[in-house]
């Protein structure tokens, strides 16, 4: 299976969700588009940070993700 994107938005919100997902035992991957663009020497637009999980972990992480989305 592969990675699936579960969140895209600000770094602060992505890190908060990352903590909550990892608290239930699901590993996450963060892709920081702004940092990547800055290192390459150009700017970035759109969603700054994307959060990914393994597709096989979705059923375990989904309740946490939905609760997070309802509270932001």
Order of alpha helices (4+ residues) and beta strands (2+ residues): beta-alpha-beta-alpha-beta-alpha
